[in-house]
Amino acid sequence: MSSSPAFVGDRLRQVEDAGLLRRPPTVETRDGVRGRVNGRDCLLFCSNDYLSLRLDDSIRRAAIAAADQYGAGAGSSRLIAGSLPIHDALEDAVAQWLETEAALVCSSGYQANLAMVQGLCGAEDLILSDALNHASLIDGCRLSRARVQVLEHGEPGLSLGAHAEAGGQVFRLGEGLYSMDGDRGPVEDWVAAADAEKAGTSHVLIDEAHALGIFGTQGRGVCAERGVADRVLARVGTFGKALGAHGAFIACSRDTRELLVNTGRTYIFTTGLPPAAAGAALAAIGVVRSERGMELRSRLRGVVSRLRCGLAELGLEVVGDEDAPIVPVLVGPAEEAMQLYASLLEQGIYAMAIRPPTVPEGTCRLRFTVSAAHTDADVDTALRVLSRL
């Protein structure tokens, strides 16, 4: 194979010189919280598998059964090859769970966010976007060609003047739970701000990827927890975090779904969700809605509380909501964050250092994520290692 052109090496060195080079380790695990990282035994505080369903026997069996019945793949885009019965069943299950008229399943959370924002927003519209929104929401804004006003994190964007100036629709765009800060978005404030503007022209779009399965009755997310779910135009959720599977969806009205089927480019121009992933997701929804799901959420809250209290006692700067399974420890410079990450890994604790462009310059952090499968002893071990560094 021929070598890469010179610019590839030059740009790679620029990334490395900035202290931002990433090389994901190889992680082996049987239970999601203990495993080997590049051959080293470790406790894992790095996954978004909050309810520890990824390796659950019932979820895996459902994935295998779906693959046996429908095959390894979906064949093509659903607009070409059609939907498999398990796609339809999964969308019905999502809609019943979240109490919406309809849902649209996409192949990943990134694609779902792009489809939602690009498919609903146009060049004549205005998007009021939270400053800490996920990269997929930012890219959706770019693809939409709408005018974008970036708001300070958590600001409602009470901007009647901006609305009048837009001349089209206004969309407030935010997240239910922010993936790098571990704090809830003020969804009720965004809804109230939209309600204060001209009826029928101001809307709210929410990415609930990290909140679904965790917050609200039956894990319905932050919008449901705050009592505003029925006033949000569309919500994105993922099967790849608390539900332990793969893929994502947009929960919305029937008409909104039909519009997205015909306008959402990352839904239209990609192969449908593999049957195994759909089968796993369908089974996971059943678990999340059940008494067992309630027990897992309760267990998760206890572990989160133990970790957050212990980190605070060590004098570390911990941010985010007290009950959120994303537990960021602020460090500051990228070099210091990487040194702390390496020291922890050396002592058998895997918690990833987060650096730009994922977070703003000077706000690098260790991002601990907690699972219902973590024990009190796991948390105490991590705290003991941190206390020695």
N, C-alpha and C positions, 0 to 999 in steps of 0.2 A: 504494500500500500504506500502511496506517495505521502511525503510529509506535508504538514499543514503549511499554508502560506505564512509569511513573516508576520502579518498583522495579527494573526491568532495568538502567536507567542507573545507579541508586544502587549496585546490587550490583557492576556492572562497575567503577565507580570505586573501590569497596572493594578489589577484586582488584588494580587498577592501583596504588592508593596503597600496598598491601603489597609492591609490587615483584614481583608474581607473574603479571602479564598475559602471555599467550602468543599469538603470532601466527606460525604455522608459515610458513617461507619456501617459495617455489617452487623446486624443485631439478630441473634437467635433467642427465641423464647418459647416456653410451653404454656405459660400462664399469663403473659402480658406484663408482669411486674418484676420478674426475675429472669435473668438470661445472661447471654455472653455478648459483649460489645467488642468487636475485633478480637475475639478470643479471650477476653477478660470477663470474669464473673462480676456481674453488676446487679444492683437494684435499679429498675427502670422508672424514671419520673419524666417521661418524654412523650407519651402517647396521648392522643385525644380519645382513646377508647375508655371513656369515663365510667361506663357501667360494666366494663369487663365482659362484653358480649362477643368480641371478635373471635375468641377461641371457645365459646360456649358450644357444647355438644349439640344442642337442639338447633342452633343457628347453622352450624356446619352441616348437619344432616339435611336441613332444608335446602341449603345450597347444592348439595350433591343430588338430591331428588329433582330439583329444578333442571340441573344440567342433564340428568338422565332422561328427563321427559322432553326437554326442548332443545338440547344440544349445547355446544360450547359457546356459541355466539348468537347474535341477533340477526346476522345475515347482511344487513345494510341499514341505511337510514330508515326510520319508521315511515317517512313519507314515500319511500320507494318499496320497501319490503313489507310494510304494514307492521302493526303492533302484534306482539305475541300475547296470548291470553294472560300470561303472568304479568305483563306490563299493565294491562287493563285492571287486573286484580290489585296490583300494587297501588295504582293511582286511586282506585276506589277506597282502599284501606287508609291511604294518607288523608283523603278528603273526610272520611268518617272520623278519623283520629283528631284532626284539627278543626272539624266542624266547618268546612268550607264546601262550596258547591262542587269544586273540581280540583284536580292537581295534574301537573305535567311532570313526568319523570325525565330527567336528563342523565347524561353519562358521568358527570362529575359536578361537584359544587362550583368549581370555577366556570364551567359551561353554563350552569343554571343561572348564576349571577349575571354573566354576560347576556344570556338570552333574555332575562327579565329586564335589564336596564336598556339594552339596545333595542329589544323588541317592543318596548312600551314608550320609550322617549325618542323624540325626533328633533330635527334641526330648529324647529320653531319653539321648542320648549326650554324651560329652565330647570336645572337640577341643583338643589341645595344639598351638598354632600358633606358629611362629617369628615373632619380632618384626619381621623384615624381609620377611615374605611379600608377594608381589605383591597389588595391589588386587583382582584377580579371585579370589584365594584368600580374602581377607578378606570380600569380598562373598558368596562361596559359604558361608562360615561364618554370615553373617547370615541368608541365605536358608534354611539348614538348620534354624534355631531351636535348634541344639544349644548346650550350655553351652561357652564358649570360655575357655581359660586361655592367655594370651599368655606365651610363654617368652622369656627373653633369647636374643639371636641365637646360634645354635649349641648351645644347651643341649639335652640329650637328654630332659629332663622325666621323670626317674626318680621317679615319683609313685604308689607303690602305694596310698597313702591316697586320692589323687584318683580312682584307678581304682575302688577299692571304693565310693567315694561316688557315682560316676557311675551305677551301677545298670544301665548299658547297655553299649554298645561305647565303646572309647577309640581315637581316631585321632590319630596324630602327623602333622602337616602341615608340609611344608617344600619346599625347592627343591634341585635338583641343582646349579645355578649361579645365584647371585643377580645379577639384571640390573643393579643399580645399584652393587654393591660388588665384583663380579667374583670372588667367593670361592665355593668349593664348600660345599654343605651337608653336615654330618656324617651322611650317610645310614646309615653302618654303626653309628653310635652310636644313632640313632633305632631302627633295626631291633633292636639288642641290647636296648634298653630295652623295646621291645614284647615281645620274646621272654622277658624276665624276668617279665612279668606273666602273668596267667591265660591259658592257651592258648585261642585261638579268640575272644577278646574284645578283643584289643589289636592295632591295625593301623597300617600306615604308608602314607601317600599322598604322592607326590612329583610336583612340577611340574619336568619336565626340559626345558622349552622352550629354554633357552639352552645346554644341555649336549649334546643329541642332535646327531649329526653331527660333533661336535668331540672328545669324550672317549670312551675305551673302544675295544675292538676293533670295527671297522666303524662307529665313531661311535655305539655303542649307549648312550652316556651315562654319567653318574657312578655310577648304581646298578650297572650292569654292570662298570664299571671297579673298583668296590670289592667286587665279588663278592656283592652282596645283592639283585640284581634279582628273583630267584625268591621272595624273602621280602617283597616290597612288594606290597600289595593292588592298587594301580593307579598308573599313571604317565601323566602328560599330556605329550605332545610336540607340537611345532608344525611345520607345513610352511613357515612364513613366515619362518624365520630361516636356519639353516645350509642348509636345503634350497631356499631361494630361491623358494618358491611361495606358497601361501596355504592357510589352513585348519589344522586340528589334529586330534588323536586322543587317545583314552584306551586304553592298552594294559593288558590285564587277562585274567582267566579268562573262559570262556564264560558261566558263570552270572552273574558280575559284569557282563558286557556286557549280558546280557538284563535284569538288574535296572535298569541305567542307561537302557536303551531305554524302559523303562516308568516311570521316576521322574525322569530328568534333564530338568528343565523347559526348559533352553536347547538341548537336543537335540530335544525333542518339539515345541516351539512355534516352530520356525524352518525356513526353506527349506533343503534339502540343499545341500551344497557344489557350486558350479558345475562342470560337466564339465571346463572348461579348467584350473581349479585342480587338480582330481583327476588329470588327465592329466600336468600338470607335476610334481605331487608324486610320482606313480608313477615317472616317469623319474628324478627326483632321488634317490629311494631307491636305484635302481640305480647311480647315480654314487657316492653316499656309500659303498656297500658294496664298490665296485670298487677296483682298484689305483689308479685315478686319484683316487678319494676319499682314499686313504692318502697320495698325493703332495700333494694339496691341504692336508690336515691338517698334514703336515710343513712345507710352505711357510708356512702360517699360524703355526705355532709359532716359526719363525725371525723372522718380521716382528714378532710380539708381543714376543719377547725383545729385539730391537733397539730397539723403542720404549720398553719398560719400563726398560732399562738407560740409555738416553739421558735419559729423564725424571728418573731417580734422580741421574744425574751433574749435572743442572741444579739439584739440591737441592729438587725438588718432592716433595710428599707423595703418593706413589702407593700405592693400596691394591689388594687383591685377590690372587688366586693368580698365580704367575709365568707360567703357561702359558695363562692365560685371555685371550680376545680382547676382553674388556671391561676397559678400562684407565682407572679413575677417578683424577682428580687433585683432591685435596681443596683447597678454597679457603676455605670458611667462610660468610660472609654472602652473601645473595642478590645484593646490589648489586655486590660485588666479583666474583662469578662472572659476572654479566652483562657487566661491564666487560671482563673477560678474554675472554669469548666474542666481544664486539663487536670488540675489538682484533685477535684472531686472524682473524675474518671479513674485516676490513679488509685483512689481509695475505694473504688467499687460503686460509685454513685453516678448514674448517667442522667444529667439534666442539661439540656442544650443551652449554649450561649446564643443569644439573639442579637444580631448586629444590623447596621444599615445594609440594604435599603428597607429591611423589614420594619425597623424602628428608626426614629429620628437620630441624627448624630448626637452623641453625648448621653444617650439614654439606653445604652446597651444593658442587657440584663441576663440573668439566668431565669429560664422559664421552667418552673416545676409544674407538671400536670399530674393530677391525682386520679387514681382509679378506685372503684369500689373493692377491687381485689387487694389493694394495699392493706397491710395489717398495721396495728399500732407499733409493733416492733420494727417494721420497715421504716416508718416515719421516724422513730426514735434513733434508728441507725443513721439515717441521713442527717438528722440534727446533730448527732454526736460527731460525725465526720466534719460537718461545717464548723462546729465549735473549736475544732483543733486547727483550722486553717487560718 
